[in-house]
C-alpha cells in the first residue's frame, strides 16, 4: 500500500490510479460541458491526489487481541466491562476488516465495547491463501460457522451477529445453520436482491464479468484491481469531488487524517479466490439467486423465511454500492425483521460524521434491548 523512502510516504493509490484518473477526467469533462466546473477544479483534484499520495499520516491503533484463528481467519476481541451482551461482526470479503476499527476516535468495535457490549471482529486474512475459503460453500460451512460457534461458546450464551456489506449476505446463510448460537442478526448495508433499486453497480459488474472470468482462468483468482475499477466507475463523480475537497483541508486536521485512513483502507483490498469470485459474479449479480430464492449453500437452500430470530436490517437511503431496495428485500422475508434507514453512504455508515448518531447508537440500542 505504501513505500517509505527516507521517511517520506509515497502512495500508489487511488488504486488502480489510471482508472481513477480516467473516470474523474470523464466526469470533469461532463460537468464542464454543463458549465458546472472550471479548469481550476481539475487542477485542484490532481493536487488533492498528490497531497494524498504524499500525506505524512499513518494509521496507528493498538491491536486488539486475537482469541481464535483457523487458517487465515482470525477473530479479534474488544472486551467490555460488565458486558450485557456479546456481538460478533463479520466484514466484507473484498476489503480489510479494520474499517470497523479504523482509528482510536473512529472505531465502531471499541465504541460498542465502551457501551457494555463485548465485541468480536472477524478478519478474513488473505482468502486466496486459505484452502477453506476457496469456494462459497466451504467458506460459509467451514470457518464462518466455526467462528460463530466459538464466539458463542466463549461468551457462554447466544450472541448477536452483525454482517457488514457482503458479510451480512454470508451471515444470513450461516445463521440458518447456527441459529441455536444466535440471539439476533443485524445486516448492515447487505445486498440480497441484486436486481432491486439502482442497478448502476450491478450493470458495471455484469459488463465486466467476461473480463473477470478471463482473469480468474489465467490467475486462479480475481485481482483486487478489477474490483476497485468497478467501484471507481460507479463513483466517478465522487472521486473527483472528494479529492478536490481534500486538497483544501489542513494537513494536520482530524478530517484530513480520517480521509487518509479511509482512502488507505479503500486501496488495501484483497484478491478473491477464483471459484468464490465466480459465485459472487454469476450466482449473485448474474442470476440473482439470493433475491429469487434459488441460492443454495452446500446443497441446502438459503431460506430466510425459516430463520426465526430477531433481525435488524440497516438499509441506507444514499448507498450507491448496495441500494436500499436490495437490503430491504431481506426484511421482507425474515419473520422477525425491523428496519433502520439512515441517510449515510456505504462507508459513511461506519466512518461518517453522523455514523454514531444514525447507525452506531441505534444498533447498540437494538442489541441492549434484545440482551
TORFI-881160 format. One record per atom (N, C-alpha, C, CB): x, y, z; residue in one letter. Coordinates in pm, whole numbers, plus 50000, padded with zeros to 5 digits. Glycine has a CB too. Layout:
<atoms>
XYZA ...
</atoms>
This chain:
<atoms>
500824988050000X 500005000050000X 500865012650000X 499075000050121X 501945012550078X 502815024150084X 504255019950073X 502585032050212X 505085029450035X 506525027650036X 507115038850119X 507125027349892X 508205036350190X 508865046650266X 510255048950210X 508925042950415X 510525060850164X 511825064450110X 512315076450188X 511755067549956X 513325073850272X 513865084350358X 512745090650442X 514585095150273X 511915081750500X 510815085650588X 509695093350518X 511345093850700X 509715093750387X 508645100350313X 507725089850254X 509225109550202X 506445091250282X 505475081550232X 505135084850087X 504205081350320X 505135074750003X 504705076349865X 503655065549838X 505925075249764X 502415069749824X 501325060349799X 501095059049649X 500025064849870X 500755047149606X 500475044949464X 499015047749431X 500835030649426X 498165048249534X 496735049849511X 496365064149474X 495965045749633X 495065066349445X 493995056349449X 494195045549345X 492645063149429X 493875033349383X 494215021749301X 492965015849235X 494915011149386X 493105012349105X 494205014749013X 494195029348965X 494135005048893X 495315035948976X 495395050248952X 494915054348813X 496805054948972X 495325047548705X 494865051948572X 493345051748557X 495475043248465X 492695041848620X 491245041048611X 490595052648685X 490735027648669X 491075055348806X 490515066448884X 490705079748812X 491155066949023X 491885081948760X 492135094348686X 491235095148563X 493625095448645X 491135084148492X 490335083748370X 488875086948393X 490445070348305X 488265080448494X 486835082848518X 486605096848575X 486275072148614X 487575101848654X 487435115348708X 487525125748597X 488505118048814X 488435123748502X 488565133048389X 487295132848304X 489785129348303X 486745120848283X 485505119848206X 484365127248277X 485125105148184X 484285125748408X 483255132648484X 483475147748480X 483245127748629X 484735151848491X 485045166248482X 484615171848347X 486555168548504X 484905164648241X 484535169348107X 483015170748095X 485065159548000X 482305161448157X 480845162048150X 480305174348221X 480225149448212X 480755176748344X 480195188048418X 480745201448368X 480485186548568X 481945201248308X 482455213448248X 481595217248127X 483945211748205X 481195207248051X 480325209647935X 478995215747980X 480075196547857X 478545211948100X 477295217248154X 477495230648224X 476685207348250X 478745235648222X 479045248448285X 479135247948435X 478025258248247X 479405235948492X 479435234248637X 480835231848691X 478535222748677X 481855233748608X 483235231648654X 484155241348581X 483685216848630X 485275244248644X 486275253048585X 487595245548573X 486455265948671X 488545250648494X 489865244248484X 490545242748620X 490765252148390X 490255252248710X 490875251648843X 490405239248922X 490545264448923X 489195234548892X 488685222648961X 489545210448929X 487225220048922X 489905208848801X 490745197548763X 492115198648827X 490875196848611X 492665210648828X 493975212748891X 493925209449040X 494455227248871X 492855213749106X 492705211049248X 492525196149276X 491525218749303X 491775189249190X 491595174849209X 492925167549200X 490605169249105X 493715170849098X 495015164449082X 495945168049198X 495655168648948X 495825180349247X 496605184349365X 496185176349487X 496445199349393X 494875173449497X 494385165349608X 494915151249604X 492875165149608X 494995145449484X 495555131949470X 497025131849510X 495395126849326X 497785141749464X 499215142449501X 499355144449652X 499925153949425X 498485152649709X 498535155049853X 498285142149930X 497505165849893X 497295134449885X 497025121549949X 498225112249937X 495785114949888X 498795111349819X 499905102049796X 501105105149885X 500335102549651X 501285117649921X 502455121749997X 502135125450142X 503115133549930X 500905123650183X 500505127950317X 501265120150424X 498995126150336X 501655127350529X 502505121450632X 501775112150728X 503155132450712X 500435112550728X 499685104950829X 499725089950803X 498245109750833X 499895082350912X 499795067750907X 498805063251014X 501205061050928X 498005053550979X 497075047851076X 497855041751191X 496155037451011X 497415044851314X 498085039451433X 497025036551538X 499175049151487X 496945023951579X 495985019951682X 496485007151747X 494545018051622X 496305006151877X 496754994251950X 495994981951901X 496564996052102X 496704971451857X 495994959651803X 495124952951909X 496994949451748X 493994947951867X 493134940151956X 493674925951967X 491674940151905X 493464919352080X 493954905452094X 493194895752005X 493844900852240X 493914885851954X 493314875251873X 492904863951967X 494304870151761X 491634860151963X 491154849652055X 490864836451984X 489904854452127X 490954836551850X 490684824251774X 491274825851635X 489154821251766X 491794814851581X 492294815151443X 492124801351381X 493774819651439X 491704801351256X 491594789051178X 492014792451035X 490134782951184X 493144787150992X 493664791050862X 493994805750862X 492664787850751X 493514813050763X 493744827450754X 492764835450840X 493634831950611X 491694829150883X 490634836350954X 491004838251101X 489294828750943X 490864850751147X 491114854051287X 489874860651347X 492354863351301X 489774860051477X 488744867451549X 489424875951655X 487694857851614X 489194889151647X 489714898651745X 488644901451851X 490164911851677X 489084905451969X 488144907752079X 488374921452141X 488284896852187X 487294929252151X 487304941752226X 486394939752346X 486844954052136X 487004938052462X 486264934152582X 485554946052646X 487204927652683X 484364943452697X 483584953552768X 483564950552916X 482144954352713X 483584960952998X 483424959153142X 481954956253172X 483914971653221X 481704946053252X 480334942453289X 479434941353167X 479764952953386X 479884933353070X 479164932052943X 477744926852963X 479924922852848X 476804933352894X 475414929052899X 475054920152782X 474504940952903X 475904920052678X 475634912252558X 476944910352482X 474564919052468X 476934901052388X 478104898352304X 477714899652158X 478694884252334X 478584906152081X 478334908551938X 479504903551856X 478084923451911X 479204896451749X 480194891251656X 480004898351523X 480084875651640X 481054904951471X 480954912851349X 481684905851235X 481524926951372X 481004904951121X 481554898451001X 481684908950892X 480644886450953X 482904912050849X 483094922250746X 482934916550606X 484454928650760X 483054925250508X 483074920950369X 484324912850341X 482994933150274X 484294905450231X 485464897650189X 486434905650104X 485014885550111X 485954916250039X 486794923149940X 487564934749999X 485944928049827X 487314938050125X 488064948550194X 488494943550331X 487234961550206X 489534949450384X 490044945350515X 489054948950625X 491404951950543X 489144941550735X 488194943450845X 488454956150925X 488254931550937X 489614962350911X 489964973151002X 489194986150978X 491434976050992X 488354986750876X 487464998350864X 486554999250987X 486614997550734X 486314987851051X 485464987351170X 486234990251298X 484804973851180X 487554991851285X 488434995051398X 489525004351344X 489054982051464X 489095015251283X 489985023251200X 490985031551279X 489175032251113X 490485039751370X 491305049151447X 490795049551591X 491275063351382X 491625053851685X 491165054451824X 489845062051842X 492225060751909X 489645072551765X 488425080551777X 487375076651673X 488755095151763X 487655066651593X 486705062451490X 486755047251478X 487025069251352X 486375040651588X 486355026051592X 484975021451637X 487455020551685X 484225015951545X 482895010451577X 483024999451682X 482205004951449X 484044990851667X 484244979551756X 484494984351900X 485414970951708X 485414993651916X 485784998152052X 484675006852113X 487115005952049X 483965014152029X 482835022052080X 481765012852136X 482245031051969X 481465001952066X 480474992352116X 480894986552250X 480264981152014X 482174983152262X 482664977752389X 482504987952501X 484144973652377X 482705000552470X 482545011052571X 481075012652613X 483065024452516X 480155007752530X 478725008252564X 478284995752641X 477875009552436X 479244986952675X 478914975052752X 478594962852668X 477764977852840X 479034962952541X 478794951552452X 480124945052417X 478054956152322X 480344932952466X 481544925452431X 481554923552280X 481594911652507X 482594928052212X 482564928252066X 483714920252007X 482614942552015X 483364911551914X 484324902951845X 484294906451696X 483984887751868X 485474907451636X 485584911351495X 486314900551417X 486324924751481X 485644895251317X 486264885251229X 487134892251125X 485194876551161X 488264886251094X 489144891050986X 489424879350893X 490484897151043X 489164881250763X 489294870250667X 490744867350629X 488504873350543X 491654876650653X 493044874550612X 493174874550461X 493584861550669X 494114866750411X 494324865450267X 493544853250217X 495854864050233X 492374855750166X 491474844850127X 492104835450025X 490194850450071X 492894840949932X 493474832549827X 494454822349883X 494184841249723X 494954824650004X 495934815650065X 495294805450160X 496974823650140X 493984806050173X 493284797650270X 492464786850198X 492374806250361X 492814774050211X 492054763450144X 490574763550179X 492634750050179X 490234767950300X 488834767750343X 488014779150283X 488764768450493X 488684788650216X 487964800050160X 487914799750006X 488594812950206X 488194788449947X 488254787949802X 486884787849736X 489024775749759X 485864783249805X 484514783049749X 483544789349848X 484074768549714X 482394793549798X 481364799149884X 480894788849986X 480174804149800X 480714776449942X 480244765950032X 481224763550146X 480024752949954X 482504762050111X 483494758750213X 483694770250311X 484824755050149X 483634782550262X 483834794150349X 482714795250452X 483914807050265X 481474793650407X 480334795350499X 480234783550596X 479024796750420X 480274771350544X 480094759650630X 481334756750714X 479744747450546X 482494762050672X 483734759750743X 484044770750844X 484864758550646X 484954779950811X 485414789750910X 484344799150963X 486504797750852X 483364803050880X 482354812450931X 481484805851037X 481474817650816X 480964794151008X 480144787251108X 480964783551231X 479524774551047X 482214779651210X 483084776151324X 483344788151413X 484414770351274X 483534799851352X 483794811951429X 482564816051509X 484224823351337X 481384815151449X 480154818251521X 480014809251645X 478924816651429X 480234796351626X 480114787051738X 481164789951845X 480254772551689X 482404792951805X 483464795551902X 483134807751987X 484804797451832X 482694818451923X 482384830651998X 481204828252091X 482084842451901X 480204820952046X 479064817852131X 479494809352250X 477974810552050X 480334799352226X 480824790852334X 481654799052433X 481664779252278X 482484807952381X 483334816152469X 482474825452555X 484344824452385X 481434831252492X 480554840352565X 479664832852664X 479684848252468X 479454819852639X 478594811952725X 477124814852707X 478974814252867X 476764820152590X 475374823652564X 475184825652414X 474964836352642X 473934827452375X 473674831352237X 474244845352213X 472144830852206X 474734847552093X 475354860252060X 474544867651953X 476804858152014X 474754880551947X 474264888451836X 475344888151728X 473924903351881X 474934887951604X 475894887851494X 475524898651394X 475934873951425X 476544906051351X 476344916951255X 477214914551133X 476684930751318X 476604915051014X 477354913950891X 477324927050816X 476804902750803X 478504932050778X 478614944650705X 478834941650557X 479774953450761X 478044948150471X 478134946250327X 477894931350295X 479534951050272X 478764925150213X 478534911150180X 478724902050300X 479474906950068X 479304907350409X 479374899850533X 477984896450585X 480144907550638X 477004905350560X 475634902650601X 474964892050516X 474824915250598X 475314891850387X 474784881450298X 475304867850341X 475184884350151X 476594867150373X 477184854750421X 476584850750557X 478714856350433X 476374860650643X 475784857850774X 474404851650761X 475704870650857X 473604856550667X 472254851150650X 472294836250621X 471514858450538X 473254832150539X 473374817850507X 473904809950626X 474294815850386X 474874815550697X 475434808550813X 474434807850928X 476714815350860X 473624818350943X 472654818851054X 471644807551045X 471924832151055X 471304803350926X 470364792450907X 470924779450967X 470054790550758X 472264778150966X 472914766151018X 473284767451165X 474154763150937X 473404779751214X 473864781851351X 472864790151432X 475214788751350X 471604788751404X 470594796851472X 470574794351623X 469214794051413X 470984782351664X 470994779351808X 472024787751883X 471284764651831X 472994793451811X 474034801651873X 473704816551868X 475354799051805X 472584820251805X 472334834351775X 471144839951851X 472104836251627X 471374851551913X 470284858851979X 469574867951879X 470824867252098X 470334873651787X 469754881851680X 470794883251569X 469304895751733X 470344887751453X 471274891151346X 470994905551301X 471144881251227X 472074912051257X 472004925851207X 472704925951071X 472664936151308X 471984929850969X 472554930450834X 472694945050795X 471664922650730X 473934949650790X 474254963750769X 474734965950626X 475324968650870X 473904972750547X 474244975550406X 474574962750332X 475444985250398X 473744952650350X 473994939350294X 473084936650174X 473804928550400X 473654933150060X 472824930549942X 472084917249953X 473674930649816X 470854917049900X 470114904349893X 469454902849756X 469054903650005X 468644912549718X 468044912249585X 468924920649492X 466554917549587X 469704913849407X 470704920649326X 470104927249201X 471774910949285X 468794926249186X 468134932949075X 467254944449122X 467284922948996X 467284947349251X 466404957549307X 467114970949317X 465904953249445X 466354981749300X 466904995049318X 467824999349204X 467644995849447X 468655009049234X 469605014449136X 470565003249093X 470395026549194X 470575000148965X 471374988948916X 472714993448855X 470584981148813X 473195005248894X 474435010248834X 475605000948864X 474755024248886X 475774996948991X 476854987749024X 476634974248958X 476974986049176X 475404969148967X 475104956148908X 475394956148758X 473634952548932X 475054967048690X 475304968048546X 476794967948516X 474674980748489X 477584974848599X 479034975048578X 479654961348603X 479684985448670X 479154954348705X 479664940848733X 479364931648614X 479054935148863X 478134932248566X 477744923748453X 478564927148328X 476254925248423X 478794940148306X 479574944548191X 480994939148196X 479594959748182X 481544938248317X 482924933848331X 483104919048362X 483574941648438X 482004911548369X 482094897448410X 482944889148315X 480704891448419X 482814891248186X 483594883348090X 485084885348112X 483224887147944X 485514897848131X 486934900348156X 487364894748290X 487234915448150X 486474895448389X 486794889848521X 487004874848514X 485684893048621X 486154868048440X 486274853448428X 487554849548354X 485054847648355X 487964857748258X 489244855348191X 490404856648288X 489434865048072X 490344866848374X 491394868748475X 491434856948571X 491154881748554X 490264852248611X 490194840748703X 490804828448637X 488734837848744X 490494826348511X 491034814748440X 492554815448429X 490434813748300X 493064827548410X 494514829248393X 495254829048526X 494804842248320X 494664835648629X 495364837548756X 494934827848866X 495154851448805X 493774821548849X 493074813548951X 492494822249063X 494024803149010X 492554835349049X 491924844349144X 491464856949070X 492894847949262X 490564864649133X 490124877349076X 490904888549142X 488594879249095X 491714895949064X 492554906349123X 491754917649187X 493474912049018X 492284922849294X 491664934049363X 491474945949270X 492504938149483X 492394948049176X 492284959649088X 491034959149000X 493514960649000X 490574947048964X 489344946148886X 488164951248969X 489094931448839X 488114946949094X 487034951149183X 487074966149204X 487134943849318X 488274971649228X 488414985849252X 488024994049129X 489844989149293X 488314988649011X 487954995648887X 486444996948873X 488534988248765X 485714986448912X 484254986948906X 483724997749000X 483644973148942X 484244998149123X 483795008149219X 484155022249172X 484415005449357X 485325023849112X 485735037049063X 484785042048956X 487155036449007X 484345033048869X 483415036848762X 482075041148818X 483235025248663X 481595033848918X 480305037148979X 480365050549051X 479875026049077X 481535053749109X 481685065949190X 482535076449121X 482295062449324X 482435077548988X 483285086848913X 483165101148965X 482925086448766X 481965105748992X 481795119549038X 482365121449178X 480325123449036X 482215111449263X 482725112749399X 484255112549402X 482175101449488X 484865105049310X 486325105049303X 486825119149279X 486825095649192X 486195125949186X 486615139549156X 486405148849275X 485875144849035X 485185148749329X 484855158549432X 485565155849565X 483365158749454X 485795143049598X 486435140549728X 487885145149729X 486375125649762X 488605143449617X 489995148049614X 490075163249598X 490755141249501X 489095169049530X 489035183549520X 488835189349660X 487895188049424X 487945183349739X 487715188049876X 488915185449966X 486505181349933X 489575173949948X 490725170650033X 491855180550013X 491205156350003X 492015185549891X 493085195049862X 492975207549948X 493075198849714X 491765210949989X 491535223250066X 491665221350216X 490175228750034X 491815208850263X 491875206250407X 493245209350465X 491515191850436X 493255213450590X 494515214850664X 495145201150680X 494285221650803X 496415199850648X 497095186850651X 496975179850786X 498565188650617X 497005187450895X 497045181551029X 495665180451093X 497945189551117X 494635183851022X 493295183151080X 492845168651095X 492295191050993X 491945166251191X 491385152851208X 490625148451085X 490465152351331X 490005157851016X 489255154750895X 490185149550786X 488495167250845X 491355155950772X 492325151450671X 492885137850708X 493465161650657X 493175135650835X 493715122750878X 492715111450859X 494135123551024X 491445114350888X 490405104250865X 490295101150716X 489045109050921X 490355111450632X 490295109350486X 491415099950442X 490405122850411X 492635102350490X 493775094050451X 493595079750500X 495085099950506X 493135078250624X 492935064850680X 491905056950600X 492505065850827X 490795063350565X 489755056550486X 490265053350346X 488485065150478X 490955062850285X 491455060850149X 492505049750146X 492045073850093X 493365049250247X 494335038250256X 493625024750266X 495275040150376X 492555024450345X 491775012050358X 491145008250224X 490685013550465X 490595017850154X 489975015050025X 490985009049927X 489385027849966X 492215013449935X 493245008849842X 493984996449892X 494235019949818X 493524991050003X 494154979350064X 493244967250052X 494504982150213X 492554966149939X 491644955049919X 492374941849897X 490754957849802X 491604931249883X 492194917849869X 491694911149741X 491864909149991X 492524902149689X 492124893749577X 491124883249626X 493364887049510X 490254878549536X 489294868149571X 489654855049504X 487874872449532X 489594843849576X 489804830849512X 488864829049393X 489594819449613X 489344822449289X 488614821549164X 487194816249176X 489344813149072X 487024804549239X 485694798549248X 484754807049334X 485784784449306X 485294812949438X 484494821749523X 484054834049445X 485284825949649X 484974839749367X 484654851349285X 483564848049183X 485904856549213X 483654836249122X 482654832449023X 481274831149087X 483054819348956X 481214826449211X 479924825649279X 479314839549297X 480084818849416X 480134849249335X 479644862949352X 479184868849219X 480734871749414X 479994866949116X 479704872748985X 478494866248919X 480894871448894X 478474853048919X 477444845748843X 476194842948925X 478014832748792X 476354837749047X 475194834149127X 474484846349185X 475604824849240X 475274856349226X 474674868149288X 474274878549183X 475634874449389X 475264884349117X 474964895049021X 474384889848890X 476214903048993X 474834878348845X 474354873048718X 472944867548725X 475274862348671X 472694858448820X 471394851648826X 470534855948945X 471604836848832X 471074864549031X 470324869449148X 469694857949226X 469234879149103X 470494847849256X 469954836249326X 469444839449467X 471004825549334X 470134847949545X 469554851149676X 468194857849664X 470494860249755X 468094868049579X 466854875549567X 465714867549508X 467084887549484X 466024857749425X 464974849649362X 464654837049441X 465384845849222X 465324835049556X 465044823549640X 465664810549593X 463594821649650X 466684811649505X 467304799549447X 468724797049497X 467324800649296X 469204805049592X 470584803549637X 470714791249726X 471054816149713X 471704783049696X 471994771349778X 473434771849828X 471744758449698X 473634767549950X 474964766350009X 475144751950051X 475154776150129X 476114745349991X 476414731350019X 475164722650002X 476974729850162X 474404725549896X 473234717449863X 471984720749941X 473544703349883X 472044730650029X 470884734250110X 470404748150073X 471224733550261X 469124749550046X 468564762550009X 468704772550124X 467084761149969X 469084784750091X 469144795350191X 467754801750198X 470264806150155X 467004797950300X 465614802050313X 465464811350433X 464674789750327X 465454824350408X 465364833950517X 464014833450588X 465614848050465X 462974828650519X 461654827950583X 461644817950698X 460604824150480X 462614809050702X 462684799350811X 463634803450922X 463094786050758X 464234815350910X 465194820051010X 464444828151116X 466334828550945X 463984821451217X 463094827651315X 463874833151434X 462054817451363X 464754842851405X 465454850151510X 465244865051484X 466994846551514X 465274873351587X 465124887751564X 466194892851468X 465204895451698X 465804901751378X 466734906851278X 466544921951261X 466534899651144X 467664928951248X 467654943151216X 468334944851081X 468384951551328X 467604950650986X 468134952950852X 468394967950837X 467144947750741X 469664971550817X 470044985650803X 470264988350654X 471344988950887X 469414996650598X 469444999450454X 469565014550434X 468164993850382X 470685018850381X 470935033250365X 470105039150252X 472405035750340X 469665051350273X 468915058650171X 469815063850060X 468155070150234X 471135064350085X 472065070549988X 473225061449952X 472605083650044X 473055048549967X 474125038849939X 474135035649789X 473935025850023X 475255038349722X 475365035349580X 475795020949554X 476345044849515X 476495015049649X 477035001649627X 476004990849660X 478294999549711X 475234993149762X 474154983749799X 472864991849808X 474454976149935X 472074991949701X 470855000049703X 469934996249819X 470104998449570X 469245006149869X 468305004349980X 467354992849953X 467515017250004X 466824992149831X 465844981849798X 466434967849803X 465274984549660X 467724966749769X 468394953749774X 468484948649916X 469794954749713X 468834957550009X 468914953650150X 467534950850209X 469604964450232X 466574959550177X 465244958050236X 464554945250193X 464394969950199X 465014939350082X 464444926550039X 464604915950147X 465094921849909X 465674916850227X 465854907450337X 464764909150442X 467244909250402X 464464921750472X 463464924550575X 462084919550534X 463394939550604X 461834918850403X 460554913950356X 460384898950369X 460364917850214X 461494891950397X 461454877350407X 461634872550550X 462534871150318X 462544878950624X 462824874750761X 461594876550849X 464014882650818X 461214866350924X 459964866951003X 459954877551112X 459704853651065X 461124880351173X 461174889651286X 462044901751254X 461694882551412X 461854907751139X 462744918451095X 462214932351129X 462974917450947X 463124940851175X 462914955151187X 463894962051092X 463094960051336X 463594974351056X 464464981450963X 464944994651020X 463744983850831X 466114998750972X 466705011751004X 467205017550872X 467865010551111X 466805029850840X 467155035750711X 467865049150731X 465885037650625X 469155048750759X 469915061250778X 470205068150646X 471215058450852X 470495080850652X 470895088450534X 472415089650536X 470195102650529X 473075078450516X 474535077950514X 474975068950399X 475105072750650X 476135071750342X 476655063450236X 477145050150288X 477765070650163X 477595041650196X 478005028150231X 479115028250336X 478475020750106X 480135036250315X 481235037250412X 480895047250521X 482545041250342X 480095057250485X 479715067350583X 478975061750702X 478875077750517X 478315050150685X 477635043950799X 478615039450906X 476805032050751X 479885038050868X 480905033850963X 481835045451001X 481735022450905X 482155054050907X 483155064450934X 482635078650921X 484295062650842X 481395080450881X 480865093850857X 480645101850984X 479595093050781X 480465114850966X 480275123751079X 479005120851157X 480255137851032X 477995115051092X 476745111951159X 476565096951185X 475585117051077X 477655089351167X 477575074851183X 477135070851324X 478915068351151X 477705077451423X 477385073751561X 475895076351592X 478275081651660X 475415087751548X 474025091451576X 473035083051496X 473825106151544X 473335080951368X 472355074651279X 472435059451274X 472515080051142X 473635053851305X 473835039551288X 474345032751414X 474795036951175X 475455037551468X 476065030751582X 475125029851701X 477335038051623X 474565041351742X 473715041451861X 472455033151843X 473355055751898X 471745034351729X 470565025651711X 470905010751714X 469885028951580X 472065006951661X 472464992851666X 472734988751811X 473724990251578X 473444997151886X 473704994052027X 472404992952104X 474605004852090X 471465002052077X 470165001552145X 469444988452113X 469295013752104X 469474984351988X 468834971851945X 469424959952022X 469024969651792X 470744959352030X 471404948152097X 471044948052245X 472924949152080X 471064959652308X 470774960352451X 469314957052480X 471114974052506X 468424960652389X 467004957152406X 466784942052395X 466154964452301X 467614935452310X 467454921152288X 468304912752383X 467814917752146X 469114919052466X 470024911752555X 469254903552655X 470954921452629X 
</atoms>
